[in-house]
């Protein structure tokens, strides 16, 4: 049984609103072939486990990984499917290596949101007896959460709009980002309403794309790269399913996932020990709420943290220097992309959106409406 796991390679497609010229297998091949080339590894000789992250409803077919099994090396070999956010694939892959069962794991997340109607897909996540019949989707549920959170802590729409302003500006430095714009708070506030208080520029756009990643144990990682991103801590937690069973202004699952990851990593004061964060800002208010759940500030302090400049690209703890999900990252893919971006920061390969002197980075991903399930990954440049 090994004691340490590292991310040794990542590859991302450029995210676009639609990729009709490729099927799922071809989309997956773009990133898998690139990460294998970059690391000098081969599926036949080096990869002993493959994990894909996709969902039947998003792909529009039962057993959604069937379209990429050959590409990821699953023919007559071990291949597993994770039907949750891509961050959980990192969690699952890490556990497999720590158990001693595997040494080198290939991860893939892919989604083509352009091939379906997201509100219909998201409606299926709600229970069929009560909530689903109300026509709820992730956006309308998020509007309930945003309203409860903003009213409890006196957070304004102008303050949440600043998240979109910051992240879309950051995205201008990221070659993979889809939406790269210099916008103002006024632009966000006058964009079309989706579900009060959420407006179009408060929400992540639908898009297509894929991300691949390779994990390796402590003996292999230094042979593959001289700058691995070591997984120092991981944690995951699932909250109650029914919206009425949760206080939507809090994020218990994220708090517990973060606590577990920090305890494993030996982090006692996240606000002073973490250098950069990549998190799932599907809606602008979520960045504020998730920074609270990650322990970067007190409850209700997310807006103050943003306004202080701490989470800006040149601040003490830059949050989403890549542009985050608001700049365009597909469902299911977003958590693996957050982990990939955090790894690139630790490895010093984030190019024009690289944050200086990153020793510790945190990636966060979530599944379900209003952040039902959270996963937190702590990465470091030292084993």
C-alpha positions in Angstrom: 0.0 0.0 0.0 1.4 3.3 -1.1 1.2 6.4 1.1 1.2 9.2 -1.5 -0.5 10.0 -4.8 0.3 12.7 -7.3 -1.2 14.3 -10.4 1.5 13.9 -13.0 -0.3 15.1 -16.1 -3.4 17.0 -17.3 -5.0 17.9 -20.6 -8.0 20.1 -21.4 -9.9 20.8 -24.5 -10.8 24.4 -25.4 -14.3 24.7 -24.1 -16.9 25.8 -26.7 -20.7 26.3 -26.8 -20.9 23.3 -29.2 -18.6 20.8 -30.7 -20.9 19.2 -33.4 -17.9 18.1 -35.5 -16.8 15.4 -32.9 -18.6 12.6 -31.1 -17.9 11.6 -27.5 -15.1 9.3 -28.4 -13.3 11.8 -30.6 -13.7 14.5 -27.9 -12.2 12.1 -25.3 -9.4 11.2 -27.7 -8.3 14.8 -27.9 -7.3 15.0 -24.2 -6.3 11.4 -23.6 -3.9 11.3 -26.5 -2.4 14.6 -25.4 -1.9 13.7 -21.7 -0.3 10.4 -22.7 2.0 12.2 -25.1 2.9 14.8 -22.5 3.8 12.2 -19.9 5.4 9.7 -22.2 3.0 6.9 -20.9 1.1 4.3 -22.8 -2.2 2.7 -21.9 -1.0 -0.8 -22.6 2.3 -0.6 -20.6 1.7 2.0 -17.9 -2.0 2.6 -17.1 -3.5 -0.1 -14.9 -6.8 1.6 -14.1 -9.1 4.0 -16.0 -12.0 6.0 -14.6 -14.4 8.0 -16.7 -16.8 10.6 -15.5 -20.1 11.0 -17.5 -23.8 10.7 -17.0 -26.4 8.8 -18.9 -28.9 11.7 -19.0 -26.4 14.2 -20.3 -25.1 11.8 -22.9 -28.6 10.7 -23.9 -27.8 7.0 -23.7 -27.8 4.2 -21.2 -24.2 3.3 -20.0 -22.8 6.6 -21.1 -19.2 5.5 -21.0 -19.8 2.9 -23.7 -18.9 5.5 -26.3 -15.4 6.1 -24.9 -14.5 2.6 -23.5 -12.0 1.9 -26.3 -10.5 5.3 -26.2 -9.8 5.2 -22.5 -8.3 1.7 -22.8 -11.2 -0.2 -21.3 -11.4 -3.0 -23.9 -10.7 -6.2 -21.9 -9.1 -4.1 -19.2 -10.2 -2.4 -16.0 -12.4 0.7 -16.6 -14.8 2.2 -14.2 -17.4 5.0 -14.5 -18.1 7.8 -12.1 -21.6 9.3 -12.6 -20.8 12.4 -10.6 -18.7 15.5 -10.8 -15.2 15.1 -12.0 -13.7 16.0 -8.6 -15.1 12.8 -7.3 -13.3 10.9 -10.0 -10.0 12.2 -8.5 -11.2 11.1 -5.0 -12.0 7.6 -6.3 -8.8 7.3 -8.3 -6.8 8.4 -5.3 -8.4 5.8 -3.0 -7.6 3.1 -5.6 -3.9 3.9 -5.6 -3.7 4.4 -1.8 -5.3 0.9 -1.4 -2.4 -0.6 -3.3 -4.7 -2.0 -6.0 -3.4 0.3 -8.7 -0.3 2.4 -9.4 -1.2 4.6 -12.3 -4.7 5.7 -13.1 -6.1 7.6 -16.2 -9.1 9.9 -15.4 -11.5 11.4 -18.0 -14.5 13.7 -17.8 -16.6 14.6 -20.8 -19.9 16.3 -21.5 -21.6 17.8 -24.5 -24.3 20.0 -23.0 -25.2 21.3 -26.5 -26.9 18.0 -27.3 -29.7 18.3 -24.8 -31.8 20.7 -22.8 -30.1 21.3 -19.4 -33.3 22.3 -17.5 -34.9 19.0 -18.4 -31.8 17.0 -17.4 -31.6 18.9 -14.1 -35.3 18.4 -13.4 -34.8 14.6 -13.3 -32.4 15.1 -10.3 -35.4 16.0 -8.1 -37.7 13.4 -6.5 -40.5 12.3 -8.9 -43.3 12.5 -6.4 -43.1 16.1 -5.2 -40.3 18.4 -6.3 -39.9 17.2 -9.9 -43.6 18.0 -10.7 -43.0 21.6 -9.7 -40.7 22.0 -12.7 -37.6 22.7 -10.5 -34.2 22.7 -12.2 -30.8 23.7 -10.9 -31.2 27.3 -11.7 -34.6 27.8 -9.9 -33.2 25.8 -6.9 -30.1 28.0 -6.9 -32.4 31.1 -6.9 -34.0 29.8 -3.7 -30.5 29.3 -2.2 -29.2 32.7 -3.4 -32.3 34.4 -1.9 -31.9 32.7 1.5 -28.2 33.3 1.6 -28.3 36.9 0.5 -31.1 37.9 2.8 -29.5 36.2 5.8 -26.2 38.0 5.4 -27.4 41.2 3.7 -25.5 40.4 0.5 -26.4 42.5 -2.5 -26.8 41.7 -6.2 -24.0 44.2 -6.8 -21.7 42.1 -4.6 -22.4 38.8 -6.3 -22.1 40.5 -9.7 -18.5 41.3 -8.8 -17.7 37.6 -8.9 -18.7 37.5 -12.5 -16.7 40.6 -13.3 -13.6 39.1 -11.6 -13.8 35.7 -13.1 -14.6 36.6 -16.7 -11.6 39.1 -16.6 -9.4 36.3 -15.3 -10.6 34.1 -18.2 -9.0 36.5 -20.7 -5.6 35.0 -19.6 -6.8 31.4 -20.0 -6.5 29.8 -23.5 -9.0 27.1 -22.6 -11.8 29.4 -21.4 -14.9 30.0 -23.5 -16.2 33.3 -22.2 -13.5 36.0 -21.9 -15.0 39.5 -21.3 -14.3 42.7 -19.6 -17.7 43.5 -18.0 -19.0 45.8 -15.3 -21.3 45.3 -12.4 -23.9 47.2 -14.4 -23.5 44.8 -17.3 -24.4 41.9 -15.0 -27.3 43.6 -13.4 -28.9 44.5 -16.7 -28.4 41.1 -18.3 -31.6 39.0 -18.8 -33.1 37.6 -15.6 -33.1 33.8 -15.3 -34.6 33.2 -11.8 -34.6 36.1 -9.4 -32.0 37.1 -8.2 -29.9 35.2 -10.8 -29.3 36.9 -14.1 -27.7 35.5 -17.3 -24.2 36.8 -16.4 -24.5 35.3 -12.9 -24.7 31.8 -14.4 -22.3 29.6 -16.1 -23.0 29.0 -19.9 -23.7 25.6 -21.4 -20.8 24.2 -23.3 -18.9 21.1 -24.6 -15.5 19.8 -23.5 -13.4 17.2 -21.8 -10.5 16.9 -19.4 -8.0 14.1 -18.8 -5.7 13.5 -15.9 -3.1 10.9 -14.8 -2.6 9.9 -11.2 0.5 8.0 -10.0 1.8 6.5 -6.8 4.8 7.9 -5.0 7.3 5.6 -6.7 6.1 6.3 -10.2 5.4 10.0 -10.0 9.0 11.3 -9.8 9.9 9.2 -12.8 7.1 10.7 -14.9 7.6 14.4 -14.1 10.0 16.4 -12.0 7.1 18.7 -10.9 4.2 16.5 -9.7 1.2 18.0 -7.9 0.9 15.8 -4.7 -2.5 15.1 -3.4 -2.0 16.0 0.3 -5.7 15.7 1.3 -9.1 14.7 0.1 -12.6 14.9 1.5 -16.1 14.4 0.4 -19.6 14.7 2.0 -23.2 14.4 0.9 -26.0 16.6 2.4 -29.7 15.9 2.6 -31.6 15.4 -0.7 -34.7 17.5 -0.1 -34.3 21.2 -0.3 -36.6 21.7 2.7 -34.3 19.6 4.9 -31.4 22.0 4.5 -30.6 25.5 5.5 -29.6 26.7 2.0 -27.6 29.6 3.4 -25.1 27.1 4.8 -23.0 24.4 3.2 -22.5 21.7 5.7 -21.3 19.1 3.2 -18.6 21.4 2.0 -17.5 22.3 5.5 -17.1 18.7 6.4 -15.4 17.7 3.1 -12.9 20.6 3.7 -12.3 19.6 7.3 -11.5 16.0 6.2 -9.2 17.2 3.4 -7.4 19.7 5.7 -6.9 17.2 8.5 -5.3 14.8 6.0 -3.1 17.5 4.6 -2.2 18.9 8.0 -3.8 22.3 7.3 -4.9 24.2 10.4 -5.5 27.7 9.1 -6.8 27.6 5.5 -6.8 31.3 5.1 -3.1 31.6 5.7 -1.9 28.3 4.4 -3.6 28.1 1.0 -2.2 30.0 -1.9 -4.8 29.5 -4.6 -8.3 28.0 -5.0 -10.2 26.7 -8.0 -13.9 26.1 -7.2 -17.2 25.4 -8.9 -18.9 28.8 -9.4 -21.9 27.6 -11.4 -23.6 30.7 -10.2 -21.9 33.9 -9.0 -23.2 33.8 -5.4 -21.7 30.3 -5.0 -18.2 31.5 -5.0 -19.0 33.6 -1.9 -20.7 30.7 -0.2 -18.1 28.1 -1.1 -15.2 30.3 0.2 -17.0 30.3 3.5 -17.4 26.6 3.4 -13.7 26.2 2.6 -12.9 28.1 5.8 -11.3 31.1 4.0 -13.5 33.4 6.0 -16.4 33.2 8.6 -20.0 32.4 7.6 -21.5 35.4 5.8 -18.0 36.8 5.1 -17.7 35.7 1.5 -18.7 39.1 0.1 -16.3 40.9 2.4 -13.5 38.6 1.4 -14.1 39.4 -2.3 -14.5 43.2 -1.7 -11.2 43.2 0.2 -9.4 42.1 -2.9 -8.1 38.9 -1.2 -9.6 36.6 -3.9 -8.4 38.8 -6.9 -5.7 37.5 -9.2 -3.2 39.6 -7.4 -4.7 39.0 -4.0 -3.6 36.9 -1.0 -5.7 33.9 -2.1 -6.7 34.1 -5.8 -9.9 32.3 -6.4 -10.6 30.9 -9.9 -7.6 32.5 -11.7 -8.6 30.3 -14.6 -12.0 32.1 -14.9 -13.8 29.3 -13.2 -17.0 27.6 -14.3 -18.6 31.0 -15.1 -16.2 31.3 -18.0 -17.6 28.0 -19.4 -16.9 24.4 -18.2 -19.4 21.6 -18.8 -21.3 19.8 -16.2 -19.5 16.7 -14.8 -16.3 18.1 -16.2 -16.1 21.1 -14.0 -14.6 19.4 -10.8 -11.9 17.6 -12.8 -11.1 20.8 -14.6 -10.8 22.6 -11.2 -8.4 19.9 -10.1 -6.5 20.2 -13.3 -6.2 24.0 -13.0 -5.1 23.7 -9.3 -2.5 21.1 -10.4 -1.2 23.3 -13.1 -0.8 26.1 -10.6 1.2 23.8 -8.3 3.3 22.5 -11.2 3.9 26.0 -12.5 2.4 25.3 -15.9 -0.7 27.6 -15.8 1.0 29.9 -18.3 -0.5 33.4 -18.5 -2.8 32.9 -15.5 -0.1 31.4 -13.3 -0.2 32.7 -9.7 3.4 33.4 -8.4 4.8 31.1 -5.7 2.1 28.4 -5.3 2.9 25.8 -2.7 -0.6 24.7 -1.8 -3.7 24.8 -3.9 -7.3 23.7 -3.3 -9.8 22.3 -5.8 -13.5 22.0 -5.0 -16.2 20.3 -7.0 -19.9 19.7 -6.3 -22.8 17.6 -7.6 -26.5 18.0 -7.2 -28.7 21.1 -6.8 -27.5 23.7 -4.4 -24.3 21.9 -3.6 -25.7 18.6 -2.3 -22.4 16.7 -2.6 -19.0 18.4 -2.3 -15.5 17.1 -2.8 -12.3 19.0 -1.7 -8.8 18.2 -2.9 -5.6 19.7 -1.4 -2.6 19.8 -3.7 1.0 20.6 -2.9 4.4 20.9 -4.6 6.0 18.8 -1.9 5.2 15.2 -1.0 
